[in-house]
Amino acid sequence: ENLKAQGVDFVEYTLNPGDSHPWHHHSAVTDRIYCLEGLIGVETRQPSRQFLLRPGESCEVPVGTVHHVSNPGAGTGRYLLVQALGKYDYIRAD
């Protein structure tokens, strides 16, 4: 589900075990990722960082940072993505 409110975009994603989104970055928005259920992995390049989020935990991926989100857990992973203050784009970085 995708909700827009005064320049803020909220999208809820569900990932099955082992699923992930491709490496990508955004040129004008920061990603804020909030784990709602299960385990959510967030990995970034330059700087190289790894986050393992549990329900209630979050992390931020700055504008221009190449990253991907995955479900490293054995059960369903669900997270809320919040993006604000910029035009959304999705630039693949395989």
C-alpha positions as CSV (number, residue, x, y, z in Angstrom):
1,E,0.0,0.0,0.0
2,N,1.3,3.5,-0.9
3,L,0.2,6.6,0.9
4,K,1.3,10.2,0.1
5,A,1.0,13.0,2.7
6,Q,2.4,16.4,2.1
7,G,5.5,15.3,0.3
8,V,6.1,12.2,2.4
9,D,5.7,8.8,0.8
10,F,4.8,5.7,3.0
11,V,5.0,2.2,1.4
12,E,4.6,-1.1,3.2
13,Y,6.5,-4.1,1.8
14,T,6.4,-7.8,2.6
15,L,9.3,-10.0,1.8
16,N,9.3,-13.8,1.9
17,P,12.4,-15.6,3.4
18,G,15.4,-15.0,1.1
19,D,13.7,-12.4,-1.0
20,S,15.4,-9.0,-1.7
21,H,15.0,-5.8,-3.7
22,P,17.8,-5.1,-6.2
23,W,20.7,-2.8,-5.5
24,H,19.7,0.8,-6.2
25,H,19.9,4.4,-5.1
26,H,17.8,7.5,-5.1
27,S,19.1,10.9,-6.3
28,A,16.8,13.1,-4.2
29,V,15.2,11.1,-1.3
30,T,16.4,9.5,1.9
31,D,15.0,6.1,2.7
32,R,13.9,5.4,6.3
33,I,13.2,1.8,6.8
34,Y,11.1,0.6,9.8
35,C,10.9,-3.2,10.5
36,L,7.3,-4.2,11.3
37,E,7.6,-8.0,11.4
38,G,10.4,-10.7,11.2
39,L,13.9,-9.7,10.2
40,I,14.8,-7.0,7.6
41,G,18.4,-6.7,6.3
42,V,19.6,-3.4,4.9
43,E,23.0,-3.3,3.2
44,T,24.7,-0.2,1.8
45,R,27.8,0.5,-0.4
46,Q,30.2,3.4,0.2
47,P,30.1,3.4,3.1
48,S,29.7,-0.4,3.4
49,R,27.3,-1.1,6.2
50,Q,24.9,-3.8,7.2
51,F,21.8,-3.5,9.4
52,L,19.7,-6.3,10.8
53,L,16.4,-4.8,11.9
54,R,13.9,-6.4,14.2
55,P,10.4,-5.2,14.8
56,G,10.5,-1.6,16.2
57,E,14.0,-0.9,14.8
58,S,14.8,1.3,11.9
59,C,17.7,2.7,9.9
60,E,18.2,5.6,7.4
61,V,19.8,5.4,4.0
62,P,21.0,8.8,2.8
63,V,20.4,10.3,-0.6
64,G,22.6,8.8,-3.3
65,T,23.7,5.7,-1.2
66,V,23.5,2.5,-3.1
67,H,21.6,-0.1,-1.0
68,H,19.3,-3.1,-1.0
69,V,16.8,-4.5,1.4
70,S,16.3,-8.3,2.1
71,N,14.7,-10.8,4.3
72,P,17.4,-13.0,5.9
73,G,15.0,-14.6,8.3
74,A,13.0,-17.9,8.2
75,G,9.6,-16.2,8.3
76,T,7.8,-13.3,6.6
77,G,9.5,-9.9,6.8
78,R,7.5,-6.7,6.7
79,Y,8.8,-3.1,6.7
80,L,7.5,0.4,6.3
81,L,9.5,2.6,3.9
82,V,9.2,6.3,4.5
83,Q,10.6,8.8,1.9
84,A,10.4,12.6,2.2
85,L,11.5,15.9,0.8
86,G,12.4,15.1,-2.8
87,K,11.4,13.7,-6.1
88,Y,11.3,9.9,-6.0
89,D,13.4,7.9,-8.5
90,Y,14.8,4.4,-8.5
91,I,18.2,3.9,-10.1
92,R,19.4,0.3,-10.5
93,A,23.0,-0.3,-9.5
94,D,23.7,-3.9,-10.3
